[in-house]
Amino acid sequence: MPVQKSHYEASLAEYSNHQAAIALLKQYRPYLEMIPSLRRPDESMITIPLPVVRIRKTATTELQAISLCCDVAILMCDPEWKIKTGVEILVFIHRPHEDFSDLLGRWRQTQVWLDKDYEWLMPPRYNHILNEGANTIYPLFVVFAETSERIQRGLIGAELPFIMETTQLVLEEVGRGEEGLAPSP
């Protein structure tokens, strides 16, 4: 059975929340350790679903906003100084009908865009945070039990980190329906 749109949409909605993003990073410990303060996670990281960056003007190009090919950007922030640190984790969720070359191509296209001088278009709550480009960009891929073995082998071969999303999260999200609008305890 291929990946369903509901799997993708439920994961995208879930990881848009910083608490769920922390739960995601707990599944890949090297990235969890990049969070400046787990005691103050709401001040230590910003999650941006379907992120947009502004590419700065150069001698040959105009200022332009670009929608990145990743699904969620997780930006680390210093909770004391209220500035973005040099760490950015970009989450790529396996989309329905997406094969390995498509998934890998999204990461490669994002690398190309972020190789320029850029700044993030921040959610209104975080507009005050200085958000220049990163020192290092880290990818994290989310695949499902229904994701083909070929994609998992490709990610292993490309030495790209991925986690297997449990269908439990998806089933809970689909089961909540409209009542899922309120945070669960």
Secondary structure as the mmCIF struct_conf table of DSSP 4:
data_model
#
loop_
_struct_conf.conf_type_id
_struct_conf.id
_struct_conf.beg_label_comp_id
_struct_conf.beg_label_asym_id
_struct_conf.beg_label_seq_id
_struct_conf.end_label_comp_id
_struct_conf.end_label_asym_id
_struct_conf.end_label_seq_id
HELX_LH_PP_P HELX_LH_PP_P1 PRO A 2 GLN A 4
HELX_RH_AL_P HELX_RH_AL_P1 LYS A 5 TYR A 15
TURN_TY1_P TURN_TY1_P1 SER A 16 SER A 16
BEND BEND1 ASN A 17 ASN A 17
HELX_RH_AL_P HELX_RH_AL_P2 HIS A 18 LYS A 26
TURN_TY1_P TURN_TY1_P2 GLN A 27 GLN A 27
BEND BEND2 TYR A 28 TYR A 28
HELX_RH_AL_P HELX_RH_AL_P3 ARG A 29 LEU A 32
TURN_TY1_P TURN_TY1_P3 GLU A 33 MET A 34
BEND BEND3 PRO A 36 PRO A 36
BEND BEND4 LEU A 38 ARG A 40
HELX_RH_AL_P HELX_RH_AL_P4 PRO A 41 SER A 44
STRN STRN1 MET A 45 PRO A 49
BEND BEND5 LEU A 50 LEU A 50
STRN STRN2 VAL A 52 ILE A 55
HELX_LH_PP_P HELX_LH_PP_P2 ARG A 56 LYS A 57
BEND BEND6 ALA A 59 THR A 60
STRN STRN3 GLN A 64 SER A 67
BEND BEND7 CYS A 69 ASP A 71
STRN STRN4 VAL A 72 ASP A 78
TURN_TY1_P TURN_TY1_P4 PRO A 79 LYS A 82
STRN STRN5 ILE A 83 ILE A 93
HELX_LH_PP_P HELX_LH_PP_P3 HIS A 94 ARG A 95
TURN_TY1_P TURN_TY1_P5 PRO A 96 HIS A 97
HELX_RH_AL_P HELX_RH_AL_P5 PHE A 100 TRP A 113
TURN_TY1_P TURN_TY1_P6 LEU A 114 ASP A 115
BEND BEND8 LYS A 116 LYS A 116
STRN STRN6 TYR A 118 TRP A 120
HELX_RH_3T_P HELX_RH_3T_P1 PRO A 124 TYR A 126
TURN_TY1_P TURN_TY1_P7 ASN A 127 HIS A 128
BEND BEND9 ILE A 129 ILE A 129
STRN STRN7 LEU A 130 LEU A 130
STRN STRN8 GLU A 132 GLU A 132
BEND BEND10 ASN A 135 ASN A 135
STRN STRN9 THR A 136 PHE A 144
TURN_TY1_P TURN_TY1_P8 ALA A 145 GLU A 146
BEND BEND11 THR A 147 THR A 147
HELX_RH_AL_P HELX_RH_AL_P6 GLU A 149 GLY A 157
TURN_TY1_P TURN_TY1_P9 ALA A 158 GLU A 159
STRN STRN10 PHE A 162 GLU A 165
HELX_LH_PP_P HELX_LH_PP_P4 THR A 166 THR A 166
HELX_RH_AL_P HELX_RH_AL_P7 THR A 167 ARG A 176
HELX_RH_3T_P HELX_RH_3T_P2 GLY A 177 LEU A 181
BEND BEND12 ALA A 182 ALA A 182
HELX_LH_PP_P HELX_LH_PP_P5 PRO A 183 SER A 184
#
